[in-house]
Amino acid sequence: MADLLFHFFSILTIGSAFAVVYNHNAVNSALAFLVGLIGVSGLFVLLDSFLLAVLMILVYAGAVVALFLFIIMLLDMQGGERKKFSKPTAVAALMGSGLLAVCIVTLFQSFGSLYQPDATTVVPVGATLKNYADQLFTTYLLPVQVVGFLLLISMLGVIVLSKKFEGLGDVK
Amino acid sequence: MTIGLNDYLMVAGLAFAIGFAGVLVRKNILVIYMCLELMLVASTIALVAFSRFNGTMDGNVFVFFILTVAAAEVAVGLAIIVALFRRRQTVQVEELNALKN
């Protein structure tokens, strides 16, 4: 059952990642990103880290994608015509895909012989909320404070960036 | 066949690669930014998988901080994009070439 769910969520993640890249409309890309986040949080549930799965939905799907959709609709940009690929781009794409093919072939040749740790013997420590509290308020106390300060700074930065300055003249 | 660490890492690597391809291929700056977020999310999959199969807590806590930083980053980045659009009236990266020459 867990294997089936893993395949379902990973296909959901990868497929919607493709959809993000290949959609011409930016709104469709944002919605595909939303679906991909659902897949990622499903993978997190399969990895026994339930808090992160919920946070993924709350923070990314709730705040980040909503913000993206707001900005996309606010800016109301046009699709823009496609330019033809230039010659260096074509050469680079050819070389890149060749390297990727080599990597994939090597990966599949060595796939059976790779060391694979067993999930059943390892205790899932990320599953309980108590462990998070324990870590965040002892070992990672300073990073928590720094991150709080970072959020404050970014809030101030956004306010300054979106403010119109009258007396500044035309700074290009 | 049981699902192990390697399968999760494969998914994470694939999602990261697709996001990176999107950053290189797309011309719309908002979609490029979205693909950057996709790369960030893909790296969090790898971190959580490592943490789960290692039996330690640190990867999970690290992802927790990544989520916070990503939220702050998106807010600032989108504010910069809006400011850019107000000045230049475009979000296509080909036309944002003020630093060229």
Interface residues (C-beta under 8 A of the other chain):
Chain A: A2 D3 F6 S10 T13 I14 A17 F18 V20 V21 A26 S29 A30 F33 G36 L37 V40 L43 F44 L46 L47 D48 S49 L51 L52 L55 M56 V59 Y60 A63 V64 L67 F68 I71 I72 L74 L75 M77 G80 R82 K83 L100 L107 F111 L114 Q116 P117 D118 A119 V122 V123 P124 V125 G126 N131 Y132 Q135 L136 T139 Y140 P143 V147 L150 L151 I153 S154 M155 G157 V158 L161 S162 K172
Chain B: M1 T2 I3 G4 L5 N6 D7 Y8 M10 V11 L14 A15 A17 I18 G19 A21 G22 V25 R26 K27 N28 L30 V31 Y33 M34 C35 E37 L38 V41 A42 T44 I45 V48 A49 S51 R52 F53 N54 G55 T56 M57 D58 G59 N60 V61 V63 F64 F65 L67 T68 V69 A70 A71 A72 E73 V74 A75 V76 L78 A79 I80 I81 V82 A83 F85 T90 V91 Q92 E94 A98
